[in-house]
Amino acid sequence: MRGRPKSDNSREKQYRVRLNEKEALNLDYVSSTTGQAKSDIIRKALNEYLHKVQINEYNLSPENDDLIMEGINMQRVLKCPYCGKTNIFDFTDLCNVSSYERQMGTENLYEFDEVELICTNCNKKSMVNGYISEYPLGAFNGEEIKVAKLEEEE
């Protein structure tokens, strides 16, 4: 009896990824929403990140210094602390940007402090604080965003 023929795209390499609770919940959510296997989601994310890094390397080469990177998406889905409805919020024009040189190039840190968010459902105001990190240029690196209720006016 012959075994199964070898695939051109065999997956013989294994890599274990440790996730915290929030990351695991995010992966579960994406998997259940899209119907894709968690491993496929991780592979797609890796490929997307690879393409962004390659584009960044290309754009930073001396012969391409006139090209401009678009950067990362600054829109986020935030949950209202009053009613729980999700709202799309764009931080593009509301951030203080700092840049730092690191091993793979520039890191941009988009920081926002006391940005006001008005819920589209209940029209209550809340405050947003945090940062979004882009490193290397064109690739999402991480974020911390906190949404809090405003002090109730009497």
Secondary structure by P-SEA (a helix, b strand, c coil): ccccccccccccbbbbbbbcaaaaaaaaaaaaaacccaaaaaaaaaaaaaaaaaaaaaaaccccccccccccccbbbbbcccccbbbbbbcccccbbbbbbccccbbbbbbbcbbbbbbccccbbbbbbbbbbbccccccccbbbbbbbccccc
